[in-house]
Amino acid sequence: MRARTPTAGDASSTHHPRRGSRLAMAAVTVAGITLLWGALALGGYAMGWQAHARTGAARLLAKERSVIRHAATEQPDRTCAVRVGGDGQLDGLLRIPSLGLSAPVEQGTTDAVLDVAVGHDSTSAWPGAAGAAVLLAHDVSFFGHLGQLKAGDRVLYETACAITTFTVTDSQVVPAGTALPNSTAPTLVLDTCYPPDALFFTSQRLVVNAVESAARSNSAGRPGSDAVASTPTPPTYTVPVPPALAAEGLTLANNEVPMGILTLGGQTAPSFEQSPGPLDLEAAALEAYFAGLHAAAQGEGSWWSAITQPAVPVPPPLNGGVITGHDSPLDVEILSAHDSPTAVVLTTTVSVTGGAAPGTYDEAVHLVVTSNTVTIAGWSMTPEATT
C-alpha cells in the first residue's frame, strides 16, 4: 500500500476500505438476518469520526435519560407509546451491567448514526417485539468489550415506556455476510466487527445472541440508578494546526495510510473505552501526524513549530525527503493515567525517497495530550534492519 503525501500526490495507493464508512448496514430479509457490513466501504472510518459532532454521544445519552426520567414521573396512568422516526431518531438506551456500558441507540446504521451511537437496523424487529432486533456499533467504541459477554449476562433496552431485559445465550465469530435465522420470539442480536481492536476493514463479525427474559413498564416506574447516573461529557480533542496547513487536508481521505490496530494502555476509564473517545483521540493524533508530514515535506518551519512541543526537530530523513509508502499498517496506542488519556504513540514502517537519507525506516511518533490539545512530542525514524 502506498501513501499519498504533499509532494507525491500521484503515488499509487491501495484503496483503504474503511475510510468514510467503517460500518455499513445489516439487512433483514424474509429468510432471516443477513449481516452486510462494509457495503459502503469507501475507506477507513476515522474520517467519519472527525467530521461528526464529537460530543454527540454524551448529549444523546443525557437526552434519552431525561426523557426516561420525565416519563417516569408524569401521568403514570397514561398509555405510553414510543414514536419511531427515520435515521438518526433517538430511540432508547442500551445497558449492559456486566460491561458497565450505557449507550444511546439511534434508528439506522448510517455513518452519522454509528459515529455517536449504537444503531438499530430499521428493517429488523423492535427490541421486545416478536422477531430478532439487530443493534450494531463500532468495535473500537461502544462494542469494544462485546466479546467479554458470556451466557447468562443481562442486556437491557430501555425507552420512556419500557425496560426489556434480554439474557445472553451465546456468541460467535462469523464471516461477513453470514445469514442468521430470524425468530418468532423476541430476541436481540448485537453485532460488531472482529477482531475488536481493528482499525481496518475486517472480514469477520462478532455476533452476540440474547433472548428476552423480562419486561416491565417504565412510564410508571423509576429507571435504575445505573441508567440515570451522570456520565461525563467526552472532551473534544484538538490539534493547533495553522489554517493554511489545515486547508491542505489532514484526514485519511487526503492521506491514505493502511491502518492497523488500536490498543489502550495504562489506567484507562471503562467509560472512555466504551465510547467514541478512543476513535476521536485517534482522529486527532492522525491529524497531527499528517500535519507533520505536510509541514516537513514543504519545509514550513512555522507549521512544524505550531504542532510540536518545543525542541522537537524535523526527522533527518524528512529534510528534503518524502514518505512515499507506508510498508506496514499504522498502529495506534493510547496511554492513560488516572483514567485520562495522556499520550498517543503511532508506529509504522515507511519508505522515504529523495533527500540525503532515502530508505526504509521504522517510524514512531509520540504525541502528548495536554488539556485535550494534541501535539507532537517526539518523532523517531530508525533505519529498518536488513538481513
N, C-alpha and C positions, 0 to 999 in steps of 0.2 A: 504494500500500500504506500502511496506517495502523498506527501503533504503539499498543500498549496501555501506558498509564502508570499510576502510582498513583492519580491522580485522574481519569483518563479511561478507566476500565476498560471502558466500553461503546462506545468508539470503534470504528467498523468497521475490519476488517483483512483483508487478502488472505492467505489461508492459505499459509504458507511450507512447501513440500513436503519439506524435508529436516530437519524437527525430529523427533527421536526415531528416525529411521531414514534415514540418508543413503544407505545402500546396501541394496538388498533382495537377492533371490535371482537366481541364474542357474539355469534348469531345463534338463535334458537329456531329450529325448523320443526315441522310436524314429526319428523323421525327422531328428533332429540336435540341435544345441545351440541353444537359444533364450535370448538374454540378456534378462532381465526385471527389470533394475534399476529400483527405485522402486516396486515393488508394495506395499511397506509404508510408502510415503512419507507420513508424518504431520507433516513439517516438517523444519527444519534439524537436521543431525546433531550439532551441538555439544552438545546436551543429553545425548545418549548418552555422549559422552566424559566429561562432568562426573560422570555417575552411576557410571561403571565404575572399577575399580581403576587408578590412574594409573601404577603401576609394573608392571602386569601383563605387558607385552610383554617387558621385560628379564628378568623372572623366568621366563617361558615359555622364552625363548631360552637362559637358563642351564640350565634343567631339561633341555631337549632335548639340549644339548651334553653334559651329564653322562650322560644315557642312552647317547649315542653313544660317549663315551669308555669307559663301563663295558662296552658290548658289544664294543668293540674289544680288550679285554684279558681278558675272562672266557670260558672254554670256547669257543675259536675253532672247534673241530670240531663243535660242536653246531648242529643245524638252527635257523635263525633265523626268527622269524615276528613280524610286527608286528600287534598286535591293534587293529582299527579299532572305535572306540566311537561313541557318539552325538555330538550337537552339543556343542562345547566340548572334545572329546577332543583332546589334543595329539598331532599326527600326525608332524611332521617339521620339517625346516629347509630353507628356500628360500634359495639363494645365487646372486647374480648378480655375478660378479667385476668386470665392466666398470663396474658401478654402485657397487661397494663395499657391496652390500646383503646382510645376513644377517637373516632374519626367521623367527619361529616360524610354523608352519602348524597351524591347528586345523580340526577337522572342522566343517562347517556354514558358513552365511553369515548368521547372525543378528547383530543389533546387538552382543550381548555378545561374539561372536567377533571381529567386524571392528573393535571398539574397541581390541583389543590384539594382533591377529594378522592374518596372511593367511588367508583362509577357503578351504577346499576344498569345492566343490559335491559333496555326498554322493551326488547322482544321476549324477555323471559318473564316468569311469574313474579308477582309482587311478594316480598318476604311475608310469609304467613298464609298466603293463598295456596290453593292446590297447584302443584307443579314445582319445578325447580327454579329458584330465584338465583340469578348469577350476579355476583359482585366482583369487580376487578380493580386492581390497584397496581402501581409500580412496585417492583420488588425492593429496590433501594429507596424505600419510603414507608408508607403505611403498612405494607405487607412484607417488610424486611424480615420479620421473625415468624412468618406464617408456618415455616417448616417445623417450628417447635411445638405446634399443636399436636395433641395426641387424643386418642379415642376417650370420650368421656368429658372432654373440656367443653365449657359452655361458650356460646356465641349469642349475644343479644342484639336484637334490632329494635330500636326504639323510635317511635314517632310521637306526635302530640296526642295520638289516640290510643296507642297500644304498645306494650312491650312483649315481643315474641322471643322466646328462648329456644335456641337450637342446641343440640348435643352432637359433637363431632363423632363421626363413625369411622372414618378412615381418611387417608391422604395418599396421593400417588403422583409420580412424575410421569408425564405422558408427552409424546411428540406433539408439536403444534399442529392443529387441525384435527386432533383426535375427537371423534364424535362420542359423546356421553349420553346415555339414555335419559329421557325425561322421566318424570314420576307423576303419580296421581296424588300422592300425599304431599304436604308442604315440606319442601327440602331446601337446603341452601348450598350453593357452590361458591367457594372462594377461589379465585384464580389469579395467578401471577406468573411472571417469568421465572425460569430456573436456569442456572443457579442464582441464589438470592443476592449475590454481590456483583452481578454482571452489569457493566455499563455499555454492553454491546447487545445487538440483537441475538437472541438465543433461539435454539430450535426446540427447546423443551419448555413445558409448563408444569408448575406445581398446582395441583388441584386438591382442595380440602372439601370433603363432603360432610354435611351435617343434616340431621332430621329435627323437625320441630318437636319439642318436649314439653313446652308450656307456653301459655299466652294469657295475658291479663290486660284489662283496660288501663289506660294511662290518664284518661281525662278526669277521673275522679280520685286519682291516687297521687302519690308523690314519687318522682323519679329517685332512684337510688343515689346515695351520696356520691358514688364514684361517677355518676352520669353528669352531675352538676358541679363537680369540683372545678375550681378555676384552673385554666390552662394558660401558661404564659404565651404571649404573642411571639412567634418566632422573629428573630431580628432580620433586618434587611441588610445583606452583605453588599458592600460597595467597594469599588476599586477607583483610586484617584487618577483616572485616565484623562489626560487633556482632551478637550473637544475635538481638536484636529486629528488626534490619534484614534479616538473612538469612531470618527466618521469613516475610517478605513475598514471597519467591520471586524469585530473581535469575537465572533461566535464560531461554533463549529460549522455553520453554514458557509462561512467565508474561509475557513482554515481547516481543511479536512485532516483529521488525525484518527487512527484506529484506537478505539477506547478499550481498556482492559477491565479491571475490577476496582471496586471501591471498598476500602476497609476502614474500620473505626477503631482507634486505639486510645489508651488512657482511660480517664474517668468520664465516660460518656453517659449522659442522661437518657433513660429509655424514651422520654417524651421527645427528645431530639432525634433519636434513631428511627422512631416510628412516626415520621413527619416529613414534610417536604424539605426540612432543614439541610440534611446532607447533600441533596442534589442542588439546592440553592447555593450552598457554600462551594460545591464543586464547580458550578457555573461561574461563580466569581473568580475562583482560582484559575479556571481556563481563560477567562477574560484577561487576567493579569499575565498569564503565560503568553497568550497571543500578542498582547500589547508589547511584551518584552521582545518577542521575535520581530515585530514590525519596527520597533524603535532601534534595535541593534542593526537590522538589515539596512536601514536608511541612515544610520549614523546620527540619529537625532538624540543628542545627549540630554536635552531638556526633557524629552519624553521619558527617557530611561530614568532620569533622576526623580521624576514625578511618581513613578510606580514602584520604586525600590527604596529600601532602607538606605541611610547614609553609608557611604564607603563600599557599596556593592558594585564591583566593576563588571563591565561587559565581558563575558567569557571570551578568552583569546580566539577560539575558533570562529566566533561570530564577528570578529573585527575584520570586515571585508569578506567574510564567508556567509553562506546562506544554507539553512537546513532545507534540503530538497527531498528528504524522505524520513518518515518515522518507521524504523525497521522492526519495531516491536510495539505491542499495544501500550498505550499510556495508562499506567496505574495511578490511582489516587488514594492517598491515605490521609484521613482526618484525625488529628490528635486533639484530645480534650483534657482539661484539668478542672476539677471541681465542677463537673457537669457542663462546662462551657468550652466550645471549640477554641483552641489557641493557635493551631498551626495546620498547614496542609503541605504534603510532600507529593510532588509529581515525579514519576520515574518512567523512563523510556530509553530506547536506543535510536540514535539519529544518524543520518548521513549528511555530511557537510561538503559542499563544493565551493571552490573559489577561496580567496583569502590566502593567508600564509600557512594554514594548517588544515587542509581538507582531509577527510577521513571519516571513520565511523566512531561514534562516541556513546558511552553510557552517560545519560543525562539525568541529573537530579535537580529539581527546582524546589527550594524551600520558601514557603510563604508564611507570614505571621498574620494573625487576626487580632487587631487591637481596636477595641470599641467598635467592633463589627466592620472595620475597614481592613481590607486585604491588601498587603503589599509584599513585594519580593524581598526576602532576607538573605538569600544565597542562591547561586546558580553555578553548579559544577558540571564540567564535561570531561570525562576521563576516557582516554583512548581505549577502545574495546580491545581486550586481549586477543591475540592471534595465536593459533596453534600451528 
